[in-house]
């Protein structure tokens, strides 16, 4: 029997028993919809977590160990010699020094050229860390520079990309301030600051001078709670304010490949230093929780698809018993046992395909409803995604394939039973 004729007969049989066919398709639809909905939710939440904690996958943050054995293992103070040894670890493409600024800097006025109502009583402390320019060179705005040009000149700074989101969603509404534009539109703004001034009592330096901080770029390599300034600017301020040299705060090692990170981390610990996991560890833990939860829900969806296969098997078995004479007549007019078997499998395949496509559409509608409800019920918090779902093409294909396979698998036994019908005995 040709495929076209086979599909035509299968369509006629399904239309004649449309109620049972609709129930079978609905069973396949529910399984496919659950699979698409839950997996898409897990993928979407995972993407939102990565936007909130966008840690560089190739960076290893080296800090002095809390318990150092000094010269026994070569750890302890992070000085130039230690930086050289860390940079020589196989797989390390670059070693970037970091030094936390111990001279307080505070801002009590808005950026120059930006009109906003700045509360007179508000002073913002600006934590800063000096870094090697190469760490943030790729994130500088066009025409920006990142070097210390001496006293009286603006200090270039690179801020975290996420700080704007937090400012616009929390600080600006709370203080009734103007929201700032996103992206590199802010690059070039100068912030008047007071170098040496601290909002913490008795932490202000004996000498407080007026200065400027120039926003040179935005980067994901800068901590959310700090700005990055040139390493030489931090050294200069430490000299001017008499701060003793305590070695570097940390060293950022850039691995040549993400796969090199575990081996580099192990070598760093063997040398007696510690590895600061920071936000990357938080991101990995969140990702692990999301993955495990998504996996459990996907497994539940597959169980639902298996139950749909059992329901289709039971329904088709009853259908075959009720259509014994029809099947016998088909065989009497020339249909082979293989044709009968293929007919039942084709019916199940149509049901599975229709149920899978309907399930994908149902999941998309459910996602739209969930996003709409979240937009109405949840506040406008930082990093709130526009959608909590992600629908890659492979997910649609997988859901339809699972529904199709489960339906065909459920029809194997009824198809075998239909193929064993004896036309002579049945018609007689």
C-alpha positions in Angstrom: 0.0 0.0 0.0 1.4 3.4 -0.9 2.1 6.0 1.7 -0.4 8.4 0.4 -3.2 5.8 0.4 -2.1 4.7 3.9 -2.3 8.2 5.3 -5.7 8.8 3.6 -7.1 5.7 5.2 -5.6 6.6 8.6 -7.3 10.1 8.4 -10.7 8.5 7.5 -10.4 6.2 10.5 -9.5 9.1 12.9 -12.4 11.2 11.6 -14.9 8.4 12.1 -13.8 8.0 15.7 -12.9 11.6 16.4 -13.8 11.6 20.1 -11.3 8.9 21.0 -8.7 10.5 18.6 -9.2 13.8 20.3 -8.6 12.3 23.8 -5.5 10.5 22.6 -4.1 13.7 21.0 -4.9 15.6 24.2 -2.8 13.1 26.2 0.1 13.6 23.9 -0.5 17.4 23.9 -0.2 17.6 27.7 3.0 15.7 27.9 4.6 17.8 25.1 3.3 21.0 26.7 4.7 20.2 30.1 8.1 19.3 28.6 8.3 22.5 26.6 7.0 24.7 29.4 9.3 23.5 32.2 12.4 23.2 30.1 11.9 26.7 28.6 11.3 28.0 32.1 14.6 26.5 33.3 16.5 27.9 30.3 15.0 31.3 30.8 15.7 31.5 34.5 19.2 30.3 33.8 19.8 33.1 31.4 18.4 35.6 33.9 20.9 34.3 36.5 23.8 34.6 34.1 22.8 38.3 33.4 22.7 38.9 37.2 26.1 37.2 37.8 27.9 37.5 34.5 31.3 36.2 35.8 34.1 35.8 33.3 34.5 32.0 32.7 38.2 32.3 32.1 39.2 34.4 35.1 40.7 33.0 38.2 40.9 35.4 41.1 44.0 34.7 43.3 44.1 36.1 46.8 46.5 35.5 49.7 45.5 32.4 51.7 43.9 33.0 55.1 46.3 30.5 56.6 49.6 31.0 54.8 52.7 28.7 55.3 54.9 31.4 53.8 58.0 30.2 52.2 57.2 26.5 52.8 54.9 26.4 49.8 55.8 29.8 48.3 52.5 31.4 49.2 51.7 34.4 51.4 52.2 38.0 50.1 51.2 38.9 46.6 54.2 40.8 45.3 55.9 41.1 41.9 57.7 37.8 42.3 54.4 36.0 43.2 52.7 37.7 40.2 55.6 36.4 37.9 55.2 32.8 39.2 51.4 32.9 38.8 51.7 34.3 35.3 54.1 31.4 34.4 51.5 28.7 35.2 50.8 26.7 32.0 47.5 27.8 30.4 47.6 31.4 31.9 47.2 34.0 29.1 47.6 37.0 31.4 48.1 38.0 35.0 46.5 41.3 36.1 47.4 42.9 39.4 44.7 44.4 41.7 45.2 46.8 44.6 42.3 48.1 46.7 42.4 51.8 47.3 42.8 52.5 51.0 42.2 56.3 50.6 38.5 57.1 50.8 36.8 58.8 47.9 33.2 60.2 48.2 30.8 62.0 45.9 28.3 64.5 47.1 27.3 66.2 43.8 25.8 64.9 40.5 28.0 64.2 37.4 29.0 67.3 35.5 26.6 68.0 32.6 23.8 65.9 34.0 20.8 67.8 35.4 19.3 66.0 38.4 18.0 66.9 41.8 20.8 65.6 44.1 19.8 65.6 47.8 22.1 67.9 49.8 22.5 65.4 52.6 23.5 62.5 50.4 27.1 61.5 50.1 28.1 58.4 48.3 31.3 56.5 49.2 33.1 55.1 46.1 35.1 52.0 46.8 37.8 51.6 44.2 40.4 49.0 43.2 43.4 49.6 41.1 43.9 47.2 38.2 46.3 46.7 35.3 44.9 48.5 32.2 44.9 45.3 30.2 42.2 43.8 32.3 39.5 46.3 31.1 41.1 47.6 27.9 38.5 45.9 25.7 35.6 47.6 27.7 36.7 51.2 27.3 34.5 53.6 25.4 35.7 55.0 22.1 38.3 57.7 22.7 38.6 56.9 26.4 41.9 56.4 28.2 42.8 54.4 31.3 46.0 55.7 32.8 47.1 57.9 35.7 47.9 61.4 34.5 49.0 62.7 37.8 47.6 65.0 40.5 45.0 67.5 39.3 43.9 65.3 36.4 40.7 63.2 36.3 41.0 59.6 37.5 39.6 57.3 34.8 37.3 54.6 36.2 35.5 51.6 34.8 32.3 50.5 36.5 30.3 47.3 36.4 27.7 47.2 33.7 25.1 46.1 36.3 25.5 49.2 38.5 23.3 51.2 36.1 20.5 48.7 36.4 20.6 48.8 40.2 20.8 52.6 40.2 17.8 53.1 37.9 15.6 50.4 39.6 16.4 51.2 43.3 18.4 54.3 44.1 16.8 56.7 41.5 13.1 55.9 42.5 14.0 56.0 46.3 15.7 59.4 46.1 13.5 60.8 43.3 16.5 61.2 41.1 16.8 61.2 37.3 17.4 57.8 35.7 20.6 57.4 33.8 20.8 56.1 30.2 22.1 52.6 29.8 25.2 51.5 27.9 28.2 53.5 26.8 26.2 56.8 26.6 27.5 57.6 30.1 31.1 57.2 29.1 32.9 60.5 29.4 30.9 61.8 32.3 33.0 63.3 35.1 32.0 63.0 38.7 33.2 65.6 41.2 34.6 63.8 44.3 36.4 64.5 47.5 39.6 62.5 47.8 40.3 61.6 51.4 36.8 62.1 52.7 34.9 59.3 54.3 31.3 59.0 55.5 32.5 56.7 58.3 33.2 58.7 61.5 37.0 59.2 62.2 38.0 57.7 58.9 38.4 60.9 57.0 42.1 61.7 56.1 43.8 64.8 57.4 44.0 66.2 53.9 40.8 66.3 51.8 41.1 67.6 48.2 38.6 68.1 45.4 39.0 65.8 42.4 37.2 64.2 39.5 36.5 60.7 38.4 36.0 60.1 34.7 33.9 57.2 33.6 36.0 55.5 30.9 33.9 52.3 30.3 31.6 49.6 31.6 32.8 46.0 32.2 31.6 42.7 33.6 35.1 42.2 35.0 34.6 44.8 37.6 32.9 43.9 40.9 29.4 45.3 41.3 30.3 47.1 44.5 33.5 48.8 43.2 35.0 50.8 40.4 38.3 50.0 38.7 40.9 52.7 38.4 44.5 52.5 37.0 46.8 50.7 39.3 49.3 53.5 39.2 46.7 56.0 40.4 46.2 53.9 43.5 49.9 53.7 44.1 50.2 57.4 43.8 47.4 58.1 46.2 48.9 55.6 48.7 52.2 57.5 48.5 50.6 60.9 48.9 48.6 59.8 52.0 51.4 57.7 53.5 49.7 54.3 53.1 52.2 51.4 53.6 52.8 48.8 50.9 51.0 45.6 51.8 51.3 43.8 48.5 48.6 43.4 45.9 45.1 42.6 47.1 44.6 40.0 44.4 45.8 38.8 41.0 43.4 38.0 38.2 44.6 35.2 36.0 43.1 35.0 32.5 43.1 31.4 31.3 43.6 30.7 27.6 40.6 28.4 27.6 37.7 27.9 30.0 38.8 24.2 30.3 42.1 25.4 31.8 40.5 27.0 34.8 40.2 23.9 37.1 43.9 23.0 36.5 45.1 26.6 37.0 43.0 26.8 40.2 44.6 23.6 41.5 48.1 24.9 40.7 47.4 28.2 42.5 46.3 26.3 45.7 49.4 24.1 45.4 51.5 27.3 45.4 50.0 28.3 48.8 47.5 30.9 47.6 43.7 30.9 47.7 41.1 31.2 44.9 38.3 33.7 45.4 35.2 32.2 43.9 33.1 35.3 44.3 30.1 35.9 42.0 31.1 33.1 39.7 30.6 30.6 42.5 27.2 32.1 43.2 26.3 31.9 39.5 27.4 28.3 39.3 25.3 27.3 42.4 22.3 29.1 41.1 22.8 27.4 37.7 23.1 24.0 39.4 19.9 24.5 41.3 18.1 25.6 38.2 19.5 22.7 36.2 18.5 20.1 38.8 15.0 21.5 39.1 14.6 21.7 35.3 15.8 18.1 35.0 13.3 16.9 37.6 10.5 18.7 35.9 11.6 17.4 32.5 11.6 13.9 33.8 8.1 14.4 35.1 7.1 15.6 31.7 8.6 12.4 30.2 6.6 10.3 32.6 3.5 12.1 31.5 4.4 11.3 27.9 4.8 7.7 28.9 1.4 7.7 30.5 0.1 9.2 27.3 1.6 6.3 25.4 -0.2 3.9 27.7 -3.5 5.7 27.2 -3.0 5.6 23.4 -2.2 1.9 23.6 -5.3 1.2 25.6 -7.5 3.3 23.3 -6.1 1.8 20.1 -6.5 -1.7 21.5 -10.1 -1.0 22.1 -10.4 0.5 18.6 -8.8 -2.5 17.0 -11.2 -4.9 18.8 -14.2 -2.8 17.5 -12.8 -2.7 13.9 -12.0 -6.3 13.5 -14.4 -6.7 10.6 -13.1 -3.6 8.8 -9.6 -4.9 9.2 -10.6 -8.3 7.9 -12.3 -6.7 4.8 -9.1 -4.7 4.1 -7.1 -7.9 4.2 -9.7 -9.7 2.0 -9.3 -7.0 -0.7 -5.5 -7.3 -0.7 -4.0 -5.6 2.3 -1.2 -7.4 3.9 -0.5 -7.8 7.6 2.3 -5.2 7.2 -0.2 -2.8 5.6 -2.6 -3.2 8.6 0.2 -2.8 11.0 1.4 0.3 9.2 -2.2 1.7 9.2 -2.5 1.5 13.0 1.0 3.0 13.5 0.1 5.8 11.0 -3.0 6.7 13.0 -0.9 6.9 16.2 1.7 8.9 14.4 -0.9 11.5 13.3 -2.2 11.7 16.8 1.3 12.1 18.3 2.3 14.8 15.7 -0.9 16.7 16.2 -0.6 16.5 20.0 3.0 17.5 19.9 2.3 20.6 17.8 -0.6 21.5 20.0 1.5 21.0 23.1 4.1 23.4 21.8 1.5 26.0 21.1 -0.1 25.5 24.5 3.3 25.9 26.2 3.9 29.1 24.4 0.5 30.5 25.4 1.2 29.4 29.0 4.5 31.2 29.0 2.9 34.4 27.7 0.3 34.2 30.5 3.0 33.6 33.1 5.1 36.5 31.9 2.0 38.7 31.9 1.1 37.7 35.4 4.7 38.2 36.6 4.8 41.7 35.1 1.6 42.7 36.9 2.4 41.1 40.3 6.2 41.5 40.7 7.9 44.9 41.3 10.3 46.4 38.9 13.4 45.0 40.6 17.0 45.1 39.1 17.7 42.6 36.4 14.1 41.6 36.1 13.8 39.8 32.7 11.2 40.7 30.2 10.5 37.0 29.9 11.3 34.0 32.2 11.3 31.6 29.3 13.6 30.7 26.5 12.4 28.7 23.5 15.2 27.4 21.3 14.2 25.6 18.1 15.6 22.3 19.3 13.2 22.3 22.2 10.2 22.5 19.9 11.6 19.7 17.8 12.3 17.6 20.8 8.8 18.0 22.2 7.1 17.1 19.0 9.5 14.2 18.6 8.8 12.9 22.1 5.0 13.1 21.5 5.4 11.3 18.2 7.6 8.6 19.5 5.5 8.0 22.6 2.3 7.7 20.5 3.9 5.3 18.0 5.4 3.3 20.8 2.0 3.0 22.4 0.5 1.7 19.1 3.0 -1.1 18.6 1.0 -3.7 20.6 -2.4 -2.8 19.0 -0.8 -2.8 15.6 0.6 -6.3 16.1 -2.9 -7.4 17.3 -4.5 -5.9 14.2 -2.0 -7.7 11.9 -2.9 -11.1 13.4 -6.6 -10.8 12.5 -7.8 -13.8 10.5 -10.0 -12.4 7.7 -11.7 -15.8 6.8 -12.7 -16.6 10.3 -13.7 -13.0 11.1 -15.9 -12.5 8.0 -17.4 -15.9 8.4 
